[in-house]
């Protein structure tokens, strides 16, 4: 499945939620306009089961499902790819295990050089952030909006912005060069379908 050129990138919110709730929320976010979903779960009870269910629901709507941090889990459940952080393995390793068509995203924080290196290694997209205070990643180092402008000048792969993004601050990130906005709480803190629609509207301006 191809990586979308732009749109809302929804990341699961799993804390204190049952598998059924997570699945229903993801379905609602897709209905509202999410174009890609990442399964992120720092304390999974049964990650293979939930990941497989999310693959099913995403594929019913022709939306790619990525796995956060875990190349082996992505391979096991037939996900469309993986998102790699600082300690999650190399792009080349993920490509070898998941295949040439897999979507492989890389966290580049506030470092354009890291994104250029990831692109050279075959990454599908580069993610920067956090741009605003974030309850999901309260300790993450801040990124500058200027980094998006610099990245846009030198990258040919899509750029994802993450971190505290809301419908009322997302437009400035898109204007600076972000192609997709990755969101957890802004979508899943309340009514995911309506929340996703509010983000979707940013892309049609």
N, C-alpha and C positions, 0 to 999 in steps of 0.2 A: 504494500500500500504506500502511496506517495506521501511525502511530508507536505502539509498545506503551506501555501505561500504566505498566507496571513490569516489572522483571526485569533480567537480566544483559545488558549491552551490551559485546560482545566487540570489541576493536580488534586488528587483525592485527599479528603480530610477524614482521617480514620480514627482519631482519638475518641475513646468511649462510645464508639458506634458499632452496631452489629453489621455483619456482612450484608444483610438484606437492606439496611438503611443506606449503606455505602453504594450498593448496586442501584438502588432506586434514585439516589441523588445524582449519580453519574448519568443515568438515563435522562433525568430531568435537565441536567446541564447540557447534554447533547441536543435535547429538544429545543433548548433555549438558544443554541447556536455554537456550542463548543466544537472546534474543528479537530482537536486532538486531546487525548486524555493520558495522563501519567498516573500510574499506580505507585503511590508513595506511602509507605507504612513502616514506621520506626519500631512498632511493637506488634508484629503480626501474630495472630493465633493460628491461622492456616493460610499462609500466603499463596501456595499453589492453587488451592480451591478458589479463593477470591479472585486471584489474577485470571484464572481460566474463565470465570463467570464474567469478568470485566471485558476480556477479549471477545466473548460471545456478544455481549450487549453493544460493544463498540462496532464490531464487524457487521452487525445487523443494520447499522446506520452508516456504514462505510467510513468510519472514523478510526484512525490508527490508535492503538494502545501501546504505550511505552511502559517499561518497568524502571523504577528509580534504583540506581546503585547496583543492581544484581544481574549480571550477564547470564549466569547459569539459570536463574529463574525465568528470564526472558526466553531462553532457548527451550526450557522445559514446557512452558505453557503456550508456546507459539505466538508470543507477542510480536508486535511489528518492530520492536527495537528496544533501546535502553538509553537512559540518561546517566551520564557518568560525572561524578563529582571528583574532588581532588584525590581521593584514595580508592577509587573504584575500578582501577585497571585502565589499560590503554585503549585507544580507538582501534588500533591494529588488532589487539586481542579480541575485542568485541566483534569486529568485522569478520575475523577468522571463524569465530564460533557461531555467529548469527547469519552470516552470508552477505553477499554483495548488495542485496536489496534492503537490508535492515536500515532502520532509522537510528542513527547514533548521535545523540546530543551531548555536549560537553559544557559543564559549568566553567565560565571564564572570569567570574567575579567582576573585577574592575580592570582586567588586563587584556588589552587588545592583542599584544604579542602572543599571549596564550591562545587566543582565538585563531590567529594566523597559523600557529603551529598545528592546532587541531584541524583546521581546514586542510592543511598540507597532508596530514595523516589520513584524511578521508572522512572527517566528521560531516554529518548532515546539516547540523546547525550549531550555533554558538549562543550560549545563554549568559547574560550579564545581570548583576544585581547583588544585593538588594538596593533598590532605589529609594524606598520609603520605609519608615519603621514597620516591622512585620511581627505579628504575634506567632507565626509559624517558625520564623527564623530570627528570634530576637537578638541573637549574638552575632549574626552574619555581618561581615564588614560592609560598610556602605559603598555603593558605586556612584559615579558621577554621570549626570546626563550627557556631559561632553564626551564620555567614553563611547556612547552610542554613535555620536557624530563621527568620531574617529574610526570606529569599527565599520560604519557604512561606507567610508571612503576606501577601505582596503579589503573588505570581505566580499566574496561572491555568494557565500551560503547565507541562508536566512538568519536573522538576529532575533533572539527571544529576550524579553525583559521580564524580570521577576522581582518581587519583594514589595509588599504593602501596596500593590496597585489596586486602585479603585476606579469606578467609572468617571469620577471627577478629576483624577490626576493622570489617567492613562493616555489622554490625547497628546500630552507634551512628550511622552516617550515615543509615540508613533511619529510625531513630527521630527524628533531627533534621529530617527532611523530604525526603531524597532519594527519588526514585521509581525511578531506575535506577542501577546501579553499573557504571561503565565500567572495563574491566580489560584490560591487555595481558599482562604477565608472570605475574600470578596464574593466568591461564588457560593461556598458551602456553609457559611455562617447562618444563612437564612434563605429560604425559597430559591433553590438553585436555578430553576427555569427562568424566573423573572430576572434574577441577578445576571445570568448569562446573556439575556436579551439586552440588558443595559450596556454590557461590554461590547456585544455585537454591533450595537449602534455606533460605536466609535469608529468602526472600520468602514462604515458606509458614508461617513462625512466627506 
